Amino acid sequence: MLSSSFKATGKGEIDLLQQTIDLLIKAYYTRSEKTKNTEIPIKISGQLTNPKVSVEAGSTVISQLANSENLENIKKSIANIFN
């Protein structure tokens, strides 16, 4: 995926017989010099009809994002991807 705010790659499996998904997406916020090299690992898993989306963040990612003045913009951009 490539957008004006993010670039992302990922890998995983979608099992159509069992109707499950297990993906790991590595997203990078590209609008800020402070965060453009910060990897945001997003895990999507569970049933296709009700997948769980979570950030698989270690302390480095959390501290870099928490210290960024662009945190609200990042949240809005992520929300817009799924809307």
TITIDO-889863 format. One record per residue: residue in one letter; x, y, z of N, C-alpha, C in turn. Coordinates in nm, 3 decimals, padded with zeros to 5 digits. Example, Ala and Ser with C-alpha at 12.3 -4.5 7.8 and 13.67 -1.06 7.14 Angstrom:
<sites>
A,01.319,-00.569,00.780,01.230,-00.450,00.780,01.320,-00.330,00.780
S,01.285,-00.225,00.708,01.367,-00.106,00.714,01.290,00.003,00.787
</sites>
This chain:
<sites>
M,00.084,-00.117,00.000,00.000,00.000,00.000,00.089,00.123,00.000
L,00.048,00.225,-00.074,00.120,00.350,-00.079,00.018,00.463,-00.082
S,00.034,00.561,00.005,-00.054,00.677,00.006,00.032,00.799,00.035
S,-00.032,00.915,00.040,00.045,01.036,00.068,00.089,01.044,00.214
S,00.027,00.966,00.302,00.060,00.969,00.444,00.138,00.848,00.491
F,00.118,00.734,00.425,00.178,00.609,00.470,00.238,00.533,00.354
K,00.335,00.451,00.387,00.373,00.343,00.297,00.366,00.217,00.383
A,00.331,00.105,00.321,00.314,-00.017,00.399,00.341,-00.140,00.315
T,00.393,-00.241,00.381,00.408,-00.373,00.321,00.355,-00.473,00.422
G,00.332,-00.592,00.376,00.282,-00.691,00.471,00.288,-00.831,00.416
K,00.264,-00.925,00.505,00.256,-01.065,00.464,00.168,-01.139,00.562
G,00.121,-01.253,00.518,00.036,-01.333,00.604,-00.048,-01.428,00.524
E,-00.154,-01.477,00.587,-00.240,-01.576,00.525,-00.386,-01.540,00.544
I,-00.463,-01.573,00.441,-00.608,-01.567,00.449,-00.658,-01.706,00.412
D,-00.728,-01.770,00.504,-00.780,-01.905,00.483,-00.928,-01.893,00.451
L,-00.961,-01.912,00.323,-01.101,-01.896,00.283,-01.189,-02.010,00.332
L,-01.133,-02.129,00.348,-01.212,-02.242,00.400,-01.251,-02.219,00.545
Q,-01.153,-02.179,00.626,-01.179,-02.155,00.768,-01.230,-02.013,00.795
Q,-01.226,-01.927,00.690,-01.271,-01.788,00.702,-01.190,-01.711,00.807
T,-01.055,-01.730,00.804,-00.968,-01.661,00.899,-00.864,-01.578,00.826
I,-00.807,-01.486,00.900,-00.703,-01.398,00.848,-00.592,-01.387,00.952
D,-00.469,-01.381,00.905,-00.354,-01.363,00.992,-00.249,-01.284,00.914
L,-00.249,-01.154,00.930,-00.160,-01.065,00.855,-00.077,-00.979,00.950
L,00.044,-00.947,00.907,00.127,-00.849,00.976,00.164,-00.743,00.873
I,00.117,-00.622,00.896,00.142,-00.508,00.808,00.248,-00.420,00.874
K,00.348,-00.381,00.798,00.449,-00.287,00.848,00.424,-00.153,00.780
A,00.373,-00.058,00.858,00.338,00.074,00.805,00.442,00.176,00.850
Y,00.461,00.276,00.766,00.553,00.386,00.795,00.480,00.516,00.765
Y,00.473,00.605,00.864,00.410,00.736,00.844,00.511,00.824,00.772
T,00.474,00.879,00.657,00.571,00.948,00.572,00.561,01.100,00.574
R,00.469,01.156,00.649,00.451,01.301,00.647,00.542,01.377,00.742
S,00.613,01.309,00.827,00.694,01.377,00.927,00.837,01.322,00.924
E,00.933,01.410,00.930,01.074,01.368,00.937,01.101,01.287,01.063
K,01.031,01.322,01.172,01.052,01.251,01.300,01.003,01.108,01.296
T,00.900,01.081,01.218,00.838,00.949,01.222,00.851,00.870,01.093
K,00.911,00.925,00.989,00.906,00.857,00.859,00.983,00.725,00.857
N,01.077,00.703,00.943,01.148,00.576,00.949,01.102,00.488,01.065
T,00.993,00.528,01.129,00.939,00.451,01.240,00.843,00.346,01.188
E,00.877,00.220,01.210,00.791,00.111,01.167,00.677,00.094,01.267
I,00.555,00.085,01.213,00.438,00.061,01.296,00.382,-00.075,01.254
P,00.412,-00.181,01.330,00.362,-00.314,01.293,00.216,-00.331,01.335
I,00.130,-00.357,01.237,-00.013,-00.372,01.261,-00.051,-00.517,01.237
K,-00.111,-00.580,01.335,-00.154,-00.720,01.328,-00.304,-00.725,01.301
I,-00.342,-00.800,01.197,-00.483,-00.822,01.165,-00.505,-00.972,01.171
S,-00.594,-01.017,01.260,-00.612,-01.161,01.278,-00.754,-01.193,01.322
G,-00.789,-01.320,01.309,-00.919,-01.367,01.355,-01.009,-01.406,01.241
Q,-01.138,-01.404,01.267,-01.238,-01.439,01.167,-01.251,-01.326,01.065
L,-01.271,-01.364,00.938,-01.286,-01.262,00.834,-01.406,-01.171,00.860
T,-01.507,-01.224,00.924,-01.626,-01.145,00.952,-01.609,-01.050,01.070
N,-01.505,-01.072,01.152,-01.483,-00.988,01.269,-01.334,-00.988,01.306
P,-01.249,-00.935,01.217,-01.104,-00.940,01.245,-01.066,-00.844,01.357
K,-00.959,-00.880,01.426,-00.902,-00.794,01.531,-00.783,-00.721,01.470
V,-00.777,-00.591,01.494,-00.667,-00.508,01.445,-00.596,-00.451,01.567
S,-00.465,-00.473,01.575,-00.390,-00.421,01.688,-00.252,-00.377,01.642
V,-00.193,-00.287,01.718,-00.057,-00.242,01.691,00.036,-00.328,01.775
E,00.127,-00.397,01.709,00.225,-00.482,01.775,00.347,-00.396,01.807
A,00.330,-00.301,01.896,00.433,-00.201,01.919,00.520,-00.234,02.038
G,00.649,-00.222,02.017,00.744,-00.230,02.127,00.762,-00.093,02.187
S,00.841,-00.082,02.289,00.858,00.045,02.359,00.921,00.152,02.270
T,01.002,00.113,02.173,01.065,00.212,02.084,00.961,00.283,02.000
V,00.871,00.207,01.939,00.766,00.267,01.857,00.676,00.356,01.941
I,00.635,00.305,02.055,00.544,00.382,02.141,00.609,00.513,02.185
S,00.735,00.509,02.226,00.800,00.632,02.272,00.822,00.730,02.158
Q,00.855,00.681,02.039,00.874,00.771,01.925,00.744,00.838,01.886
L,00.635,00.762,01.885,00.506,00.820,01.849,00.453,00.910,01.959
A,00.473,00.871,02.084,00.424,00.951,02.195,00.493,01.086,02.202
N,00.618,01.093,02.159,00.692,01.218,02.162,00.670,01.302,02.038
S,00.594,01.253,01.943,00.572,01.324,01.818,00.454,01.420,01.829
E,00.472,01.540,01.778,00.361,01.635,01.775,00.261,01.595,01.667
N,00.296,01.497,01.583,00.208,01.452,01.477,00.123,01.332,01.516
L,00.120,01.296,01.643,00.047,01.177,01.685,-00.100,01.183,01.645
E,-00.163,01.296,01.663,-00.305,01.308,01.626,-00.324,01.292,01.476
N,-00.233,01.347,01.396,-00.242,01.331,01.251,-00.224,01.185,01.211
I,-00.135,01.114,01.279,-00.115,00.973,01.250,-00.242,00.895,01.281
K,-00.303,00.922,01.395,-00.427,00.853,01.432,-00.536,00.878,01.328
K,-00.551,01.002,01.285,-00.654,01.035,01.186,-00.625,00.965,01.053
S,-00.500,00.961,01.012,-00.465,00.897,00.885,-00.492,00.747,00.890
I,-00.458,00.682,01.002,-00.487,00.539,01.016,-00.638,00.515,01.011
A,-00.713,00.597,01.080,-00.859,00.582,01.081,-00.916,00.597,00.940
N,-00.861,00.688,00.861,-00.911,00.712,00.725,-00.883,00.593,00.634
I,-00.780,00.516,00.659,-00.750,00.399,00.577,-00.862,00.298,00.589
F,-00.917,00.279,00.708,-01.017,00.177,00.732,-01.159,00.227,00.711
N,-01.177,00.354,00.678,-01.312,00.408,00.654,-01.344,00.413,00.507
</sites>
